[in-house]
């Protein structure tokens, strides 16, 4: 009988300790979470023209990803996003910009689009970050003809 009580205590204690782990959802925030993004431009980017960069933080990211960076900057959907859902930047040669954004727990993805003048390749103009991979700070390198997420 004493043996059964000890096992029952161990079982209850194990369940109590494992319960918080079962409720974890990666690094996904449970409330508004600030993220910093630093954009660092090379000496010469985008044929020496300002490079438009949008940071998009919305619930329904699939529609935006379907539009893609090659069509995004002329799409009417871009103008419908509210403050806090889109951060519009223009980056020049050798510039460095840091922006702080707020992310809600229901955000599906963090999307970064750029609009290089002579580039139609989606890969070089799009960065998509899933909530499971969120960090407090990101570095985005703006190269001559593509964007890269620093690792």
BAROVO-288404 format. One record per atom (N, C-alpha, C, O): atom name; residue in one letter; residue number from 0; x, y, z. Coordinates in Angstrom, 1 decimal, m for minus. Example, Ala and Ser with C-alpha at 12.3 -4.5 7.8 and 13.67 -1.06 7.14 Angstrom:
% BAROVO-288404
- atome;residu;num;X;Y;Z
- N;A;0;13.2;m5.7;7.8
- CA;A;0;12.3;m4.5;7.8
- C;A;0;13.2;m3.3;7.8
- O;A;0;14.2;m3.3;8.5
- N;S;1;12.8;m2.2;7.1
- CA;S;1;13.7;m1.1;7.1
- C;S;1;12.9;0.0;7.9
- O;S;1;13.4;1.1;8.0
//
This chain:
% BAROVO-288404
- atome;residu;num;X;Y;Z
- N;X;0;0.8;m1.2;0.0
- CA;X;0;0.0;0.0;0.0
- C;X;0;0.9;1.3;0.0
- O;X;0;0.6;2.2;m0.8
- N;X;1;1.9;1.3;0.8
- CA;X;1;2.8;2.4;0.9
- C;X;1;3.5;2.7;m0.4
- O;X;1;3.8;3.8;m0.8
- N;X;2;3.8;1.6;m1.1
- CA;X;2;4.4;1.6;m2.4
- C;X;2;3.5;2.3;m3.5
- O;X;2;4.0;3.1;m4.3
- N;X;3;2.2;2.0;m3.5
- CA;X;3;1.3;2.6;m4.4
- C;X;3;1.1;4.1;m4.1
- O;X;3;1.0;4.9;m5.1
- N;X;4;1.2;4.5;m2.9
- CA;X;4;1.1;6.0;m2.5
- C;X;4;2.3;6.7;m3.1
- O;X;4;2.2;7.8;m3.6
- N;X;5;3.5;6.1;m2.9
- CA;X;5;4.7;6.8;m3.4
- C;X;5;4.6;6.9;m5.0
- O;X;5;5.0;8.0;m5.5
- N;X;6;4.2;5.9;m5.7
- CA;X;6;4.1;6.0;m7.1
- C;X;6;3.0;7.0;m7.5
- O;X;6;3.2;7.8;m8.5
- N;X;7;1.9;7.1;m6.8
- CA;X;7;0.9;8.1;m7.1
- C;X;7;1.5;9.5;m6.9
- O;X;7;1.2;10.4;m7.7
- N;X;8;2.2;9.7;m5.8
- CA;X;8;2.9;11.0;m5.6
- C;X;8;3.8;11.4;m6.7
- O;X;8;3.8;12.5;m7.2
- N;X;9;4.6;10.4;m7.2
- CA;X;9;5.5;10.7;m8.3
- C;X;9;4.8;11.0;m9.5
- O;X;9;5.2;11.9;m10.3
- N;X;10;3.7;10.3;m9.8
- CA;X;10;2.9;10.5;m11.0
- C;X;10;2.3;11.9;m11.0
- O;X;10;2.3;12.6;m12.0
- N;X;11;1.7;12.3;m9.9
- CA;X;11;1.1;13.7;m9.7
- C;X;11;2.2;14.7;m9.9
- O;X;11;2.0;15.7;m10.6
- N;X;12;3.3;14.5;m9.2
- CA;X;12;4.4;15.5;m9.3
- C;X;12;4.9;15.6;m10.8
- O;X;12;5.2;16.7;m11.3
- N;X;13;5.0;14.5;m11.5
- CA;X;13;5.5;14.5;m12.9
- C;X;13;4.5;15.3;m13.7
- O;X;13;4.8;16.1;m14.6
- N;X;14;3.2;15.0;m13.5
- CA;X;14;2.2;15.7;m14.3
- C;X;14;2.2;17.2;m14.0
- O;X;14;2.0;18.1;m15.0
- N;X;15;2.4;17.6;m12.8
- CA;X;15;2.5;19.0;m12.4
- C;X;15;3.7;19.7;m13.1
- O;X;15;3.6;20.8;m13.6
- N;X;16;4.8;19.0;m13.2
- CA;X;16;6.0;19.5;m13.8
- C;X;16;5.9;19.6;m15.4
- O;X;16;6.4;20.5;m16.0
- N;X;17;5.2;18.6;m16.0
- CA;X;17;5.1;18.6;m17.4
- C;X;17;3.9;19.5;m18.0
- O;X;17;4.0;19.8;m19.1
- N;X;18;3.0;19.8;m17.1
- CA;X;18;1.9;20.7;m17.6
- C;X;18;2.3;22.0;m18.2
- O;X;18;1.8;22.3;m19.3
- N;X;19;3.2;22.7;m17.6
- CA;X;19;3.7;24.0;m18.3
- C;X;19;4.4;23.7;m19.6
- O;X;19;4.3;24.5;m20.5
- N;X;20;5.1;22.6;m19.7
- CA;X;20;5.8;22.3;m21.0
- C;X;20;4.8;22.0;m22.1
- O;X;20;5.0;22.3;m23.2
- N;X;21;3.7;21.3;m21.7
- CA;X;21;2.7;21.0;m22.7
- C;X;21;2.0;22.2;m23.3
- O;X;21;1.5;22.2;m24.4
- N;X;22;1.9;23.3;m22.5
- CA;X;22;1.3;24.5;m23.0
- C;X;22;2.2;25.4;m23.7
- O;X;22;1.7;26.4;m24.3
- N;X;23;3.5;25.1;m23.8
- CA;X;23;4.4;26.0;m24.6
- C;X;23;4.1;25.9;m26.0
- O;X;23;3.7;24.8;m26.6
- N;X;24;4.2;27.0;m26.7
- CA;X;24;3.9;27.1;m28.1
- C;X;24;5.2;27.7;m28.8
- O;X;24;5.0;28.8;m29.4
- N;X;25;6.3;27.0;m28.8
- CA;X;25;7.5;27.6;m29.3
- C;X;25;7.9;28.9;m28.6
- O;X;25;7.7;29.0;m27.4
- N;X;26;8.4;29.9;m29.4
- CA;X;26;8.7;31.2;m28.9
- C;X;26;7.5;32.1;m29.2
- O;X;26;7.7;33.3;m29.0
- N;X;27;6.4;31.6;m29.6
- CA;X;27;5.3;32.5;m30.0
- C;X;27;4.8;33.3;m28.8
- O;X;27;4.6;32.7;m27.7
- N;X;28;4.7;34.6;m28.9
- CA;X;28;4.4;35.4;m27.8
- C;X;28;2.9;35.2;m27.4
- O;X;28;2.1;34.9;m28.2
- N;X;29;2.7;35.3;m26.1
- CA;X;29;1.3;35.2;m25.5
- C;X;29;0.7;36.6;m25.4
- O;X;29;m0.5;36.7;m25.1
- N;X;30;1.5;37.6;m25.6
- CA;X;30;0.9;39.0;m25.6
- C;X;30;1.7;39.8;m26.7
- O;X;30;2.5;39.2;m27.4
- N;X;31;1.6;41.1;m26.8
- CA;X;31;2.3;41.9;m27.7
- C;X;31;3.8;41.8;m27.4
- O;X;31;4.3;41.9;m26.3
- N;X;32;4.6;41.5;m28.5
- CA;X;32;6.0;41.2;m28.3
- C;X;32;6.8;42.1;m29.2
- O;X;32;6.6;42.1;m30.4
- N;X;33;7.8;42.9;m28.7
- CA;X;33;8.6;43.8;m29.5
- C;X;33;9.7;43.0;m30.2
- O;X;33;10.4;42.2;m29.6
- N;X;34;9.9;43.3;m31.5
- CA;X;34;11.0;42.8;m32.3
- C;X;34;11.7;43.9;m32.9
- O;X;34;11.1;44.8;m33.4
- N;X;35;13.0;43.9;m33.0
- CA;X;35;13.8;44.9;m33.6
- C;X;35;14.4;44.3;m34.9
- O;X;35;14.8;43.1;m35.0
- N;X;36;14.4;45.1;m36.0
- CA;X;36;14.9;44.6;m37.3
- C;X;36;15.9;45.7;m37.7
- O;X;36;15.5;46.9;m37.9
- N;X;37;17.1;45.3;m38.0
- CA;X;37;18.1;46.2;m38.5
- C;X;37;18.4;45.9;m39.9
- O;X;37;18.8;44.8;m40.3
- N;X;38;18.2;46.9;m40.8
- CA;X;38;18.5;46.7;m42.2
- C;X;38;19.9;47.4;m42.5
- O;X;38;20.0;48.6;m42.2
- N;X;39;20.8;46.7;m43.1
- CA;X;39;22.1;47.2;m43.4
- C;X;39;22.4;47.1;m44.9
- O;X;39;22.4;46.0;m45.4
- N;X;40;22.5;48.2;m45.5
- CA;X;40;22.7;48.3;m47.0
- C;X;40;24.2;48.3;m47.3
- O;X;40;25.0;48.9;m46.7
- N;X;41;24.5;47.5;m48.4
- CA;X;41;25.9;47.5;m48.9
- C;X;41;26.2;48.9;m49.5
- O;X;41;25.3;49.8;m49.6
- N;X;42;27.4;49.1;m49.9
- CA;X;42;27.9;50.4;m50.4
- C;X;42;27.1;50.8;m51.7
- O;X;42;26.7;52.0;m51.9
- N;X;43;26.8;49.8;m52.5
- CA;X;43;26.0;50.1;m53.7
- C;X;43;24.8;49.1;m53.8
- O;X;43;25.1;47.9;m53.9
- N;X;44;23.6;49.6;m53.8
- CA;X;44;22.4;48.7;m53.9
- C;X;44;21.5;49.3;m54.9
- O;X;44;21.4;50.5;m55.1
- N;X;45;20.7;48.5;m55.5
- CA;X;45;19.6;48.9;m56.4
- C;X;45;19.9;50.0;m57.4
- O;X;45;19.2;50.9;m57.5
- N;X;46;21.0;49.8;m58.1
- CA;X;46;21.5;50.8;m59.1
- C;X;46;21.5;52.2;m58.6
- O;X;46;21.3;53.2;m59.3
- N;X;47;21.9;52.3;m57.3
- CA;X;47;22.1;53.6;m56.6
- C;X;47;20.8;54.3;m56.4
- O;X;47;20.8;55.5;m56.1
- N;X;48;19.6;53.6;m56.6
- CA;X;48;18.3;54.2;m56.3
- C;X;48;17.9;53.8;m54.9
- O;X;48;18.4;52.7;m54.4
- N;X;49;17.0;54.6;m54.2
- CA;X;49;16.5;54.1;m52.9
- C;X;49;15.7;52.8;m53.1
- O;X;49;15.0;52.6;m54.1
- N;X;50;15.9;51.9;m52.2
- CA;X;50;15.3;50.6;m52.2
- C;X;50;14.0;50.6;m51.3
- O;X;50;14.2;50.7;m50.1
- N;X;51;12.8;50.4;m51.9
- CA;X;51;11.6;50.3;m51.0
- C;X;51;11.6;49.0;m50.3
- O;X;51;11.9;47.9;m50.9
- N;X;52;11.4;49.0;m49.0
- CA;X;52;11.3;47.8;m48.2
- C;X;52;10.1;47.9;m47.3
- O;X;52;9.9;48.9;m46.6
- N;X;53;9.2;46.9;m47.4
- CA;X;53;8.0;46.8;m46.5
- C;X;53;8.2;45.7;m45.5
- O;X;53;8.5;44.6;m45.9
- N;X;54;7.9;46.0;m44.3
- CA;X;54;7.8;44.9;m43.2
- C;X;54;6.4;44.8;m42.9
- O;X;54;5.7;45.7;m42.5
- N;X;55;5.8;43.6;m43.1
- CA;X;55;4.4;43.3;m43.0
- C;X;55;4.1;42.4;m41.9
- O;X;55;4.7;41.3;m41.8
- N;X;56;3.2;42.8;m41.0
- CA;X;56;2.8;42.0;m39.8
- C;X;56;1.3;41.9;m39.8
- O;X;56;0.7;42.7;m39.2
- N;X;57;0.8;40.8;m40.4
- CA;X;57;m0.7;40.7;m40.5
- C;X;57;m1.1;39.2;m40.1
- O;X;57;m0.3;38.3;m40.2
- N;X;58;m2.3;39.1;m39.8
- CA;X;58;m2.9;37.7;m39.5
- C;X;58;m2.9;36.9;m40.8
- O;X;58;m2.4;35.7;m40.8
- N;X;59;m3.5;37.4;m41.8
- CA;X;59;m3.8;36.7;m43.1
- C;X;59;m2.6;36.9;m44.0
- O;X;59;m2.7;37.7;m44.9
- N;X;60;m1.5;36.2;m43.8
- CA;X;60;m0.3;36.4;m44.6
- C;X;60;m0.3;35.7;m46.0
- O;X;60;0.4;36.1;m46.9
- N;X;61;m1.2;34.7;m46.1
- CA;X;61;m1.2;33.9;m47.4
- C;X;61;m1.6;34.8;m48.6
- O;X;61;m1.0;34.6;m49.6
- N;X;62;m2.5;35.7;m48.4
- CA;X;62;m2.9;36.6;m49.5
- C;X;62;m1.7;37.5;m50.0
- O;X;62;m1.5;37.6;m51.2
- N;X;63;m1.0;38.0;m49.0
- CA;X;63;0.1;38.8;m49.3
- C;X;63;1.2;38.0;m50.0
- O;X;63;1.9;38.5;m50.9
- N;X;64;1.5;36.8;m49.5
- CA;X;64;2.5;35.9;m50.1
- C;X;64;2.1;35.5;m51.5
- O;X;64;3.0;35.4;m52.4
- N;X;65;0.8;35.4;m51.8
- CA;X;65;0.4;35.1;m53.2
- C;X;65;0.7;36.3;m54.1
- O;X;65;1.0;36.1;m55.3
- N;X;66;0.5;37.5;m53.6
- CA;X;66;0.8;38.7;m54.4
- C;X;66;2.3;38.7;m54.8
- O;X;66;2.7;38.9;m55.9
- N;X;67;3.1;38.4;m53.7
- CA;X;67;4.6;38.4;m53.9
- C;X;67;5.2;39.7;m54.0
- O;X;67;4.5;40.7;m54.3
- N;X;68;6.5;39.8;m53.8
- CA;X;68;7.2;41.1;m53.8
- C;X;68;7.2;41.7;m55.2
- O;X;68;7.3;43.0;m55.3
- N;X;69;7.2;40.9;m56.3
- CA;X;69;7.2;41.5;m57.6
- C;X;69;6.0;42.3;m58.0
- O;X;69;6.1;43.2;m58.9
- N;X;70;4.9;42.0;m57.3
- CA;X;70;3.6;42.8;m57.6
- C;X;70;3.2;43.6;m56.4
- O;X;70;2.3;44.5;m56.5
- N;X;71;3.7;43.4;m55.2
- CA;X;71;3.3;44.0;m54.0
- C;X;71;3.2;45.5;m54.0
- O;X;71;2.3;46.1;m53.6
- N;X;72;4.3;46.2;m54.5
- CA;X;72;4.4;47.6;m54.4
- C;X;72;3.5;48.4;m55.2
- O;X;72;3.3;49.6;m55.1
- N;X;73;2.8;47.7;m56.2
- CA;X;73;1.7;48.4;m57.0
- C;X;73;0.4;47.9;m56.7
- O;X;73;m0.6;48.3;m57.3
- N;X;74;0.2;46.9;m55.8
- CA;X;74;m1.0;46.3;m55.5
- C;X;74;m1.9;47.1;m54.5
- O;X;74;m1.3;47.7;m53.6
- N;X;75;m3.2;47.3;m54.8
- CA;X;75;m4.1;48.1;m53.9
- C;X;75;m4.1;47.5;m52.4
- O;X;75;m4.4;48.3;m51.5
- N;X;76;m3.9;46.3;m52.2
- CA;X;76;m3.9;45.7;m50.9
- C;X;76;m2.9;46.4;m50.0
- O;X;76;m3.1;46.5;m48.8
- N;X;77;m1.8;46.8;m50.6
- CA;X;77;m0.7;47.5;m49.8
- C;X;77;m1.2;48.7;m49.1
- O;X;77;m0.8;49.0;m48.0
- N;X;78;m2.1;49.4;m49.8
- CA;X;78;m2.6;50.7;m49.2
- C;X;78;m3.7;50.5;m48.2
- O;X;78;m4.1;51.4;m47.5
- N;X;79;m4.2;49.2;m48.1
- CA;X;79;m5.3;49.0;m47.1
- C;X;79;m4.8;48.6;m45.7
- O;X;79;m5.6;48.6;m44.8
- N;X;80;m3.5;48.3;m45.6
- CA;X;80;m3.0;47.9;m44.3
- C;X;80;m2.9;49.1;m43.4
- O;X;80;m2.6;50.2;m43.8
- N;X;81;m3.1;48.8;m42.1
- CA;X;81;m3.1;49.9;m41.1
- C;X;81;m1.7;50.1;m40.5
- O;X;81;m0.8;49.3;m40.7
- N;X;82;m1.6;51.2;m39.7
- CA;X;82;m0.4;51.4;m39.0
- C;X;82;m0.2;50.2;m38.0
- O;X;82;m1.2;49.8;m37.4
- N;X;83;1.0;49.7;m37.9
- CA;X;83;1.3;48.5;m37.1
- C;X;83;1.2;47.2;m37.9
- O;X;83;1.6;46.2;m37.4
- N;X;84;0.6;47.3;m39.1
- CA;X;84;0.5;46.1;m39.9
- C;X;84;1.6;46.2;m41.0
- O;X;84;2.0;45.2;m41.5
- N;X;85;2.0;47.4;m41.4
- CA;X;85;3.0;47.6;m42.4
- C;X;85;3.9;48.7;m42.0
- O;X;85;3.5;49.8;m41.5
- N;X;86;5.2;48.5;m42.3
- CA;X;86;6.2;49.5;m42.0
- C;X;86;6.9;49.7;m43.3
- O;X;86;7.6;48.9;m43.8
- N;X;87;6.7;50.9;m43.9
- CA;X;87;7.3;51.3;m45.2
- C;X;87;8.6;52.0;m45.0
- O;X;87;8.7;53.0;m44.3
- N;X;88;9.6;51.5;m45.7
- CA;X;88;11.0;52.1;m45.6
- C;X;88;11.5;52.4;m47.0
- O;X;88;11.1;51.7;m47.9
- N;X;89;12.5;53.3;m47.1
- CA;X;89;13.3;53.4;m48.3
- C;X;89;14.7;53.5;m47.9
- O;X;89;15.1;54.4;m47.1
- N;X;90;15.5;52.6;m48.3
- CA;X;90;16.9;52.5;m47.9
- C;X;90;17.9;52.8;m49.0
- O;X;90;17.7;52.4;m50.1
- N;X;91;18.9;53.7;m48.8
- CA;X;91;19.9;54.0;m49.8
- C;X;91;21.2;53.3;m49.5
- O;X;91;21.4;52.6;m48.6
- N;X;92;22.1;53.6;m50.4
- CA;X;92;23.5;53.1;m50.4
- C;X;92;24.1;53.3;m49.0
- O;X;92;24.0;54.4;m48.4
- N;X;93;24.7;52.3;m48.4
- CA;X;93;25.4;52.3;m47.1
- C;X;93;24.6;52.7;m45.9
- O;X;93;25.2;53.0;m44.9
- N;X;94;23.3;52.8;m46.1
- CA;X;94;22.5;53.2;m44.9
- C;X;94;22.2;52.0;m44.0
- O;X;94;22.3;50.8;m44.4
- N;X;95;22.0;52.4;m42.7
- CA;X;95;21.6;51.4;m41.7
- C;X;95;20.4;51.9;m41.0
- O;X;95;20.4;53.0;m40.5
- N;X;96;19.4;51.1;m40.9
- CA;X;96;18.2;51.5;m40.2
- C;X;96;17.7;50.5;m39.3
- O;X;96;17.8;49.3;m39.6
- N;X;97;17.3;50.9;m38.1
- CA;X;97;16.7;49.9;m37.1
- C;X;97;15.3;50.3;m36.9
- O;X;97;15.0;51.5;m36.6
- N;X;98;14.4;49.3;m36.9
- CA;X;98;13.0;49.6;m36.7
- C;X;98;12.5;48.6;m35.6
- O;X;98;12.9;47.4;m35.6
- N;X;99;11.6;49.1;m34.8
- CA;X;99;11.0;48.2;m33.7
- C;X;99;9.6;48.0;m34.1
- O;X;99;8.8;49.0;m34.4
- N;X;100;9.2;46.8;m34.1
- CA;X;100;7.8;46.4;m34.4
- C;X;100;7.2;45.7;m33.3
- O;X;100;7.9;45.1;m32.5
- N;X;101;5.8;45.7;m33.3
- CA;X;101;5.1;44.9;m32.2
- C;X;101;4.4;43.8;m32.9
- O;X;101;3.7;44.0;m33.9
- N;X;102;4.5;42.6;m32.3
- CA;X;102;3.9;41.4;m32.9
- C;X;102;2.9;40.8;m31.9
- O;X;102;3.2;40.6;m30.7
- N;X;103;1.7;40.6;m32.4
- CA;X;103;0.6;40.0;m31.6
- C;X;103;0.7;38.4;m31.7
- O;X;103;1.3;37.9;m32.6
- N;X;104;0.2;37.7;m30.7
- CA;X;104;0.3;36.2;m30.8
- C;X;104;m0.4;35.6;m32.0
- O;X;104;m0.1;34.4;m32.3
- N;X;105;m1.4;36.3;m32.6
- CA;X;105;m2.1;35.7;m33.7
- C;X;105;m1.5;35.9;m35.1
- O;X;105;m2.1;35.6;m36.1
- N;X;106;m0.3;36.5;m35.1
- CA;X;106;0.3;36.8;m36.4
- C;X;106;0.9;35.5;m36.9
- O;X;106;1.6;34.8;m36.2
- N;X;107;0.6;35.2;m38.2
- CA;X;107;1.1;34.0;m38.8
- C;X;107;2.5;34.0;m39.2
- O;X;107;3.3;33.1;m39.0
- N;X;108;2.9;35.1;m39.8
- CA;X;108;4.3;35.3;m40.4
- C;X;108;4.7;36.7;m40.3
- O;X;108;3.9;37.6;m40.4
- N;X;109;6.0;36.9;m40.3
- CA;X;109;6.6;38.2;m40.5
- C;X;109;7.1;38.2;m41.9
- O;X;109;8.0;37.4;m42.3
- N;X;110;6.7;39.2;m42.7
- CA;X;110;7.0;39.2;m44.1
- C;X;110;7.8;40.5;m44.4
- O;X;110;7.4;41.6;m44.0
- N;X;111;8.9;40.3;m45.2
- CA;X;111;9.7;41.5;m45.6
- C;X;111;9.8;41.4;m47.1
- O;X;111;10.4;40.5;m47.6
- N;X;112;9.3;42.4;m47.8
- CA;X;112;9.4;42.5;m49.2
- C;X;112;10.3;43.7;m49.6
- O;X;112;10.3;44.8;m48.9
- N;X;113;11.1;43.6;m50.7
- CA;X;113;11.8;44.7;m51.2
- C;X;113;11.5;44.8;m52.7
- O;X;113;10.9;43.9;m53.3
- N;X;114;11.8;46.0;m53.3
- CA;X;114;11.4;46.2;m54.7
- C;X;114;12.7;46.7;m55.4
- O;X;114;12.9;47.8;m55.7
- N;X;115;13.6;45.7;m55.8
- CA;X;115;14.8;46.0;m56.5
- C;X;115;14.4;46.4;m58.0
- O;X;115;13.5;45.8;m58.6
- N;X;116;15.0;47.4;m58.5
- CA;X;116;14.7;48.0;m59.8
- C;X;116;14.7;46.9;m60.9
- O;X;116;13.8;46.8;m61.7
- N;X;117;15.9;46.2;m61.0
- CA;X;117;16.1;45.3;m62.1
- C;X;117;16.0;43.8;m61.7
- O;X;117;16.6;43.0;m62.4
- N;X;118;15.2;43.5;m60.7
- CA;X;118;15.1;42.1;m60.3
- C;X;118;13.7;41.6;m60.3
- O;X;118;12.8;42.3;m59.8
- N;X;119;13.5;40.5;m60.8
- CA;X;119;12.2;39.9;m60.8
- C;X;119;12.2;38.6;m60.0
- O;X;119;11.1;37.9;m59.9
- N;X;120;13.3;38.2;m59.4
- CA;X;120;13.5;37.0;m58.7
- C;X;120;12.8;37.1;m57.3
- O;X;120;13.3;38.0;m56.5
- N;X;121;11.8;36.3;m57.0
- CA;X;121;11.1;36.4;m55.7
- C;X;121;12.1;36.1;m54.5
- O;X;121;12.0;36.8;m53.5
- N;X;122;12.9;35.2;m54.7
- CA;X;122;13.8;34.8;m53.5
- C;X;122;14.7;36.0;m53.0
- O;X;122;14.8;36.1;m51.8
- N;X;123;15.2;36.8;m53.9
- CA;X;123;16.0;37.9;m53.5
- C;X;123;15.3;39.1;m52.9
- O;X;123;15.9;40.0;m52.4
- N;X;124;14.0;39.1;m53.1
- CA;X;124;13.2;40.2;m52.6
- C;X;124;12.2;39.9;m51.5
- O;X;124;11.4;40.7;m51.2
- N;X;125;12.3;38.7;m51.0
- CA;X;125;11.3;38.2;m50.0
- C;X;125;12.0;37.5;m48.9
- O;X;125;12.8;36.6;m49.1
- N;X;126;11.6;37.8;m47.6
- CA;X;126;12.0;37.1;m46.5
- C;X;126;10.8;36.8;m45.7
- O;X;126;10.0;37.7;m45.4
- N;X;127;10.5;35.6;m45.3
- CA;X;127;9.4;35.2;m44.5
- C;X;127;9.9;34.5;m43.3
- O;X;127;10.6;33.5;m43.3
- N;X;128;9.4;35.0;m42.1
- CA;X;128;9.8;34.4;m40.8
- C;X;128;8.6;33.8;m40.1
- O;X;128;7.7;34.5;m39.9
- N;X;129;8.7;32.5;m39.8
- CA;X;129;7.6;31.9;m39.1
- C;X;129;7.7;32.1;m37.6
- O;X;129;8.8;32.4;m37.1
- N;X;130;6.6;32.1;m36.9
- CA;X;130;6.6;32.4;m35.4
- C;X;130;7.5;31.5;m34.6
- O;X;130;8.1;31.9;m33.6
- N;X;131;7.7;30.2;m35.1
- CA;X;131;8.5;29.3;m34.3
- C;X;131;10.0;29.7;m34.3
- O;X;131;10.7;29.3;m33.5
- N;X;132;10.3;30.6;m35.3
- CA;X;132;11.7;31.0;m35.4
- C;X;132;11.9;32.4;m35.0
- O;X;132;13.0;33.0;m35.2
- N;X;133;10.9;33.0;m34.4
- CA;X;133;11.1;34.4;m34.0
- C;X;133;12.2;34.7;m33.0
- O;X;133;12.4;33.8;m32.1
- N;X;134;12.9;35.8;m33.1
- CA;X;134;13.9;36.2;m32.2
- C;X;134;13.6;37.6;m31.8
- O;X;134;12.7;38.3;m32.4
- N;X;135;14.3;38.1;m30.9
- CA;X;135;14.1;39.5;m30.4
- C;X;135;14.7;40.5;m31.4
- O;X;135;14.3;41.7;m31.5
- N;X;136;15.7;40.1;m32.2
- CA;X;136;16.4;41.0;m33.1
- C;X;136;16.8;40.3;m34.4
- O;X;136;17.3;39.1;m34.3
- N;X;137;16.6;40.9;m35.5
- CA;X;137;17.0;40.4;m36.8
- C;X;137;17.9;41.4;m37.5
- O;X;137;17.8;42.6;m37.4
- N;X;138;18.8;40.9;m38.3
- CA;X;138;19.7;41.7;m39.2
- C;X;138;19.4;41.3;m40.6
- O;X;138;19.5;40.1;m41.0
- N;X;139;19.0;42.2;m41.4
- CA;X;139;18.7;42.0;m42.8
- C;X;139;19.8;42.8;m43.6
- O;X;139;20.0;44.0;m43.5
- N;X;140;20.5;42.0;m44.4
- CA;X;140;21.6;42.6;m45.3
- C;X;140;21.0;42.9;m46.7
- O;X;140;20.5;42.0;m47.3
- N;X;141;21.1;44.1;m47.1
- CA;X;141;20.6;44.6;m48.4
- C;X;141;21.8;44.6;m49.3
- O;X;141;22.6;45.5;m49.2
- N;X;142;21.9;43.6;m50.2
- CA;X;142;23.0;43.5;m51.1
- C;X;142;22.6;44.3;m52.4
- O;X;142;21.6;44.8;m52.5
- N;X;143;23.6;44.2;m53.3
- CA;X;143;23.3;45.0;m54.6
- C;X;143;22.0;44.5;m55.3
- O;X;143;21.3;45.4;m55.8
- N;X;144;21.8;43.2;m55.3
- CA;X;144;20.6;42.7;m56.0
- C;X;144;19.8;41.7;m55.2
- O;X;144;19.0;41.0;m55.8
- N;X;145;19.9;41.7;m53.9
- CA;X;145;19.1;40.8;m53.1
- C;X;145;19.2;41.1;m51.6
- O;X;145;20.1;41.8;m51.2
- N;X;146;18.1;40.6;m50.9
- CA;X;146;18.1;40.8;m49.4
- C;X;146;18.5;39.4;m48.8
- O;X;146;18.2;38.4;m49.4
- N;X;147;19.2;39.5;m47.7
- CA;X;147;19.5;38.3;m47.0
- C;X;147;19.3;38.4;m45.5
- O;X;147;19.6;39.5;m44.9
- N;X;148;18.7;37.4;m44.9
- CA;X;148;18.6;37.3;m43.4
- C;X;148;19.9;36.8;m42.8
- O;X;148;20.3;35.7;m43.2
- N;X;149;20.5;37.6;m42.0
- CA;X;149;21.7;37.2;m41.3
- C;X;149;21.4;36.1;m40.4
- O;X;149;20.4;36.1;m39.7
- N;X;150;22.3;35.1;m40.3
- CA;X;150;22.1;34.0;m39.4
- C;X;150;23.0;34.1;m38.2
- O;X;150;22.9;33.3;m37.3
//
